[in-house]
Amino acid sequence: MAAPSEPDSATEEDDDNNVTSKRKTHYLYLIMSYRNTLCFAVSFIVTMVTMNPYNALRFPAADSSQSGRPAHSFFPTTSPVRDIYTGDMRQLAEEAKTADVAFVMYYAPWDADCLQARSEFMRTAQLLHNEVHFLAVNCWETSGICRKANTITSYPVLMLYPTWDKNSGIEYLGPVIATYMVKFLEVVVRPIIPLHTLKDVSTFVEQYDSVVLARFDFTTSPIPLGYGSYYLASIRAVAKSVFQPVRFGLVMSELWNTIGIDPFHNICLTRALNQTLIWPRTHTYTSEKLANWVLYYSMQHVHWVAPSGVKSQQLSAVMGDMPTLLLFTAFNPLSDFNNEYSMLREVVLQYGACATRGQQLDKLVAAIAAQRRRVQRVQREVQRACTRHRSTLAYDHAAAVAAATMMQHACCQSVVAQPQPNVTALTSCDLCALPLRRGGDDLDLCGATSVALASSRRRAAMSAHPAGCSELRPSYGSTHVLVLCCSSLGRCHGNAASTYDLFLREDYRILKADSLNRTCSRQTFAKKEGLRLASAVHVHEPHVQIEGLRCRTNKTLRFLAMDSVRYGMFASKLGAQLSSEKTAAVIVDKQNEVQYILNSNMPTTTANLAAFIANFTEGHLTRHLRSTTVPSSSDRSNKFPEYLRIQEVTSDTFHDVVLNDEVDVLLLYYAPWCGACSGFAHVYLSLAHYFRRAENLVLARINADMNDLPWQYTVEQYPTLIFFPAK
């Protein structure tokens, strides 16, 4: 028997090499197949290793004692903004205390929002630097106290430090836009409106839906107990509701009982056509609690809405499930009046007057219409005055400085003159001595006024002096002039600064021009910002009877207003076209997923708004279907060649194209944001190429996100294919 032969060692070695080669090929194939995953895994591991704090022993950090790049000014040196770029909070506190109102921007120099807010903040400061102290603090500087003492998660932060609140401050939460900040600061500078007569109170209450009235006894102290908290509460209310602030008024003590308020209470919240609320005396009186109480119980018949962005859910949350009328109008933050808003407010007051007496409602409606006429007249007068002011009167800055210097050196004394026989009204007069030349520090102006007041003949002249200001020409001297401003007690005679505007003497014409220059500078500022200065004012017009309609139907409406300049995309999304006045009115019924549009060819008047609301309530409106335009053959958006025969359909062409009885139609519903639609596009293109020679078949598509269809042709998901056969 032969011995078994030994295996061929060369053959076995070749087999091993083949197996090894196949394994290598297999591994390389796996690596190439999962190369993206492997790269991500390696990058992740390297990142975690380098970020591990225990590696600090092997990879020591850079020397932290070395100073970084030195801080530099974020605002230009010529800007009216005082830039504390070192982040020194002690310097901020010192400068803020010296000003009545300080507005501070905390910033990080690298932040994009801060870079955008810088120009807005500077434009605001250029207009109001004489009334508000503007400061900026670099809170990113590592060596500064600001970064060490504060934890700021988002920049910029805008803080207001008014009188009586220099420590905590009040945060500004409105848009970081110059016009809105100017409006906010102008209200903050004068947060409380003094009301001296019943007419003042009536006008103040009729102008706003909710106002706060208070009285304080100024005879016992220049700053009565509780007035500081009332002042801060008025500012806090404005800061929390920038677009539609609740205004605060100060009523003279002698008028408090006349307006029907309990004499044992000092603060009340008056609401149009609603119950007046009294601040409970049992509550702890602080500015924060008073502001929260006012904002909680205040009522606005038409709310201004300002969503934070297009994708924000704020508008949907405010609308709720109720049908809502949206008024789009050009909002001017620098003005308390908006024509379209005023007309809608007038209609809404009648719409919601369920249990209100007709006489009270008619009085309020007439007052709103009278306000529109008055505003129209004032707008024309201001435009003419500013045109003359810019063309004929060159505002002399040097003269303004000289006039301001005279005012600083003036000496004024007030006196209540005794009434003449058969005259019951007392007369209050301010007698001021003003220097006739510069550098009048050495003049005894107060002595001049004292001598004049000591004269019995002068006191008699004061008693018979009419309201207004005049110069006492017999008292002219070589160094000074006496100016007398008088008014009857009970009437607002203003402070010395305002009465000086009435001077007729040519030497002091700049004092009169100063108030006009302030008004015209704001008008110029609004024009540069692209704000609407005036509009065609429509007064009250007879319209359909909608008084109390809210309580006679189940289709109750909510009313909102939006700035058409900033939020015009919402109007376009709803299918509304803005008129030449940038206005539009839309009723949105979220529950039924429909919207109704007021005809853009119809002016926004009380009559048209009332008819729009009545027709919706009675079900006479037709649902508005949004429709896009069909792209032309030369339009680049029309990506399909003619031979593919994929026809773009809109709401306007849907009936003619899709519901055509002579051809079969295959319709693709899609949306631009739909990812699955993009993936299905090549399949639909292949299908169109396959049936390109079919004469009785039309392949079409419709952007269902921008084109509304009747409910029976609406789909709920994209993409969707529906076949419409010929009959």
BELZI-V288319 format. One record per pair of residues at least 4 apart in sequence whose ideal C-beta (glycine too) atoms are under 6 Angstrom apart, sorted by the first residue. I is the first residue (numbers start at 1). GAP is how many residues later the second one is. D is the distance in whole Angstrom. If there is no record, write none. Layout:
BEGIN
I_GAP_D, I_GAP_D
END
This chain:
BEGIN
34_4_6, 55_4_5, 71_14_5, 71_15_6, 71_67_6, 71_70_5, 73_10_5, 73_12_5, 74_9_6, 74_11_6, 74_35_5, 75_4_5, 75_6_5, 75_8_4, 75_61_6, 79_43_5, 80_45_4, 80_46_6, 80_49_4, 80_54_6, 81_44_5, 81_53_5, 81_55_5, 82_53_5, 83_53_5, 84_4_6, 84_7_5, 84_8_6, 84_53_5, 85_53_4, 86_58_6, 87_51_5, 87_54_4, 87_57_2, 87_59_4, 87_60_6, 88_57_6, 89_56_4, 89_57_5, 92_4_6, 92_45_6, 96_6_4, 96_65_5, 96_70_6, 97_69_6, 99_34_3, 100_63_5, 101_31_5, 101_61_5, 102_31_5, 102_33_6, 102_59_4, 103_29_5, 103_31_5, 103_57_6, 104_31_5, 104_55_5, 105_16_5, 105_31_5, 105_51_5, 105_53_6, 106_31_5, 106_33_5, 106_51_4, 107_7_4, 107_48_6, 107_49_5, 108_6_6, 108_32_4, 108_47_5, 111_44_4, 114_41_5, 114_42_5, 117_4_6, 117_39_5, 117_59_4, 120_56_6, 120_57_6, 120_58_5, 123_55_4, 124_54_5, 124_57_5, 124_58_5, 125_4_5, 125_9_4, 127_55_6, 127_398_6, 128_4_5, 128_57_6, 131_58_5, 132_53_5, 137_9_5, 139_7_4, 139_8_5, 139_13_6, 145_4_6, 146_4_6, 152_5_6, 158_14_4, 159_10_4, 159_12_6, 160_10_5, 160_12_6, 161_5_5, 161_8_5, 162_73_5, 164_64_5, 164_68_6, 165_67_5, 170_65_6, 170_66_6, 170_69_5, 172_67_6, 174_6_5, 174_10_6, 174_68_3, 175_5_5, 179_154_4, 179_155_6, 179_350_5, 180_153_5, 183_150_4, 183_151_6, 184_58_6, 187_51_5, 188_47_5, 191_43_4, 191_44_5, 192_42_6, 192_56_5, 192_58_5, 193_56_5, 194_56_5, 195_5_4, 195_6_5, 195_9_6, 195_54_5, 195_56_5, 196_4_6, 196_56_6, 196_296_4, 201_58_6, 204_45_5, 205_6_6, 205_65_5, 206_158_6, 206_161_4, 208_39_6, 209_63_5, 209_90_6, 209_91_5, 209_92_5, 210_36_5, 210_61_5, 210_88_4, 210_89_5, 211_36_5, 211_38_6, 211_59_5, 212_36_5, 212_57_6, 212_82_6, 213_36_5, 213_38_5, 213_55_5, 213_57_6, 214_16_6, 214_52_6, 214_53_5, 215_36_5, 215_38_5, 215_41_5, 215_51_6, 216_8_4, 216_11_5, 217_7_5, 218_6_6, 223_4_6, 229_56_6, 229_57_6, 229_58_4, 232_55_4, 233_54_4, 233_57_4, 233_58_4, 234_14_4, 236_51_6, 236_55_4, 237_9_5, 237_54_5, 237_57_6, 238_7_4, 241_4_5, 243_61_4, 243_63_6, 244_56_6, 244_60_5, 246_48_6, 246_52_5, 251_4_5, 251_5_6, 256_5_6, 257_6_5, 261_7_6, 265_13_5, 267_12_4, 268_8_6, 268_10_5, 269_8_4, 269_25_6, 269_28_6, 270_6_5, 271_28_5, 273_80_6, 273_83_5, 277_20_6, 294_4_6, 301_44_6, 301_47_5, 302_42_6, 302_43_5, 302_46_6, 302_257_5, 302_259_5, 303_257_5, 304_257_5, 305_13_6, 305_255_5, 305_257_5, 307_5_4, 307_7_5, 307_8_5, 308_4_5, 310_259_6, 313_4_6, 319_5_5, 321_270_5, 322_236_5, 323_234_5, 323_266_4, 324_234_4, 324_236_6, 324_264_5, 325_232_5, 325_234_5, 325_262_5, 326_234_5, 326_260_5, 327_17_5, 327_234_5, 327_258_5, 328_234_5, 328_236_4, 328_243_5, 328_256_4, 329_11_4, 329_235_6, 329_254_5, 330_202_4, 330_234_5, 330_235_6, 330_252_4, 331_232_4, 332_199_5, 332_200_6, 334_192_5, 337_38_5, 339_196_5, 339_198_5, 340_243_5, 340_264_5, 341_220_5, 342_30_6, 343_263_5, 344_4_6, 344_265_6, 346_19_6, 346_22_5, 346_260_6, 347_259_6, 347_262_5, 347_263_5, 348_211_5, 350_196_6, 350_197_5, 351_195_5, 351_198_5, 351_199_5, 352_198_5, 353_8_5, 353_194_6, 353_195_6, 354_194_5, 354_197_4, 356_4_6, 356_5_5, 358_4_6, 369_170_5, 369_171_4, 372_165_5, 372_167_6, 373_166_6, 376_161_4, 379_155_4, 385_4_6, 386_134_4, 386_137_6, 388_4_5, 389_4_5, 389_127_5, 389_131_5, 395_122_5, 399_111_5, 400_110_5, 403_107_5, 403_108_5, 406_28_5, 406_29_6, 409_26_5, 409_31_5, 410_22_5, 410_24_5, 411_22_5, 411_34_4, 411_35_4, 411_38_6, 412_18_5, 412_20_4, 412_84_5, 413_18_6, 413_36_5, 414_16_5, 415_14_6, 415_38_6, 416_10_6, 416_12_5, 417_10_4, 417_12_6, 417_42_6, 417_45_4, 417_46_4, 419_4_4, 419_7_6, 420_43_5, 425_63_5, 426_63_5, 427_36_6, 427_59_5, 428_59_6, 428_61_5, 429_33_5, 429_55_6, 429_57_4, 430_55_5, 430_66_6, 431_18_5, 431_21_6, 431_53_5, 432_51_5, 433_12_4, 433_15_4, 433_16_5, 433_47_5, 433_49_6, 434_47_6, 435_5_3, 435_8_6, 435_45_6, 436_44_6, 436_45_6, 443_36_5, 445_35_6, 448_32_6, 452_6_5, 452_30_6, 465_21_4, 467_20_5, 468_34_6, 469_16_4, 469_30_5, 469_33_4, 470_14_6, 471_12_6, 471_34_6, 472_10_4, 472_12_6, 475_7_4, 476_5_6, 485_14_4, 487_4_5, 487_6_3, 494_4_4, 494_5_5, 500_11_5, 501_10_6, 501_11_5, 501_14_5, 503_5_4, 503_8_6, 513_4_6, 517_4_6, 526_5_4, 535_46_6, 538_67_5, 541_64_6, 541_65_5, 541_66_4, 543_63_6, 543_64_4, 543_67_4, 544_66_5, 544_67_5, 544_70_5, 546_64_5, 546_68_6, 550_6_6, 553_64_5, 555_62_5, 562_5_5, 563_4_6, 564_4_5, 564_14_6, 564_18_5, 571_5_4, 571_13_5, 574_12_5, 574_21_5, 575_49_5, 575_51_4, 576_8_4, 576_10_5, 576_21_5, 577_23_5, 578_4_5, 578_6_5, 579_4_5, 579_21_5, 583_21_5, 585_13_4, 586_9_6, 586_11_6, 587_9_4, 587_29_5, 588_7_5, 589_5_5, 594_29_5, 595_29_5, 596_25_4, 596_28_6, 597_27_4, 598_14_5, 602_6_5, 615_5_4, 615_6_5, 616_5_5, 625_26_5, 625_83_4, 626_82_5, 627_23_5, 627_24_4, 627_25_5, 627_80_6, 628_22_5, 628_78_5, 628_79_6, 630_18_6, 630_20_6, 631_4_4, 631_6_5, 631_7_4, 640_4_5, 640_6_5, 643_49_6, 644_44_5, 645_54_6, 646_42_5, 646_53_5, 647_53_4, 649_4_6, 649_5_6, 649_8_5, 649_51_5, 649_53_4, 650_57_5, 651_56_4, 651_57_6, 653_4_5, 654_4_5, 655_4_5, 658_7_5, 658_9_6, 658_66_5, 661_65_6, 661_66_4, 662_64_6, 663_33_5, 663_35_5, 663_63_6, 664_33_5, 664_61_5, 664_62_5, 665_33_5, 665_35_6, 665_59_4, 666_33_5, 666_57_5, 667_33_5, 667_55_5, 668_16_6, 668_33_4, 668_53_6, 669_33_6, 669_35_4, 669_46_5, 669_49_6, 669_51_4, 670_4_6, 670_7_4, 670_31_6, 670_48_5, 670_49_5, 671_34_4, 671_47_5, 674_44_4, 677_41_5, 677_42_5, 680_39_5, 688_11_5, 691_6_5, 702_5_6, 703_4_6, 709_4_4, 709_5_5, 715_5_4
END
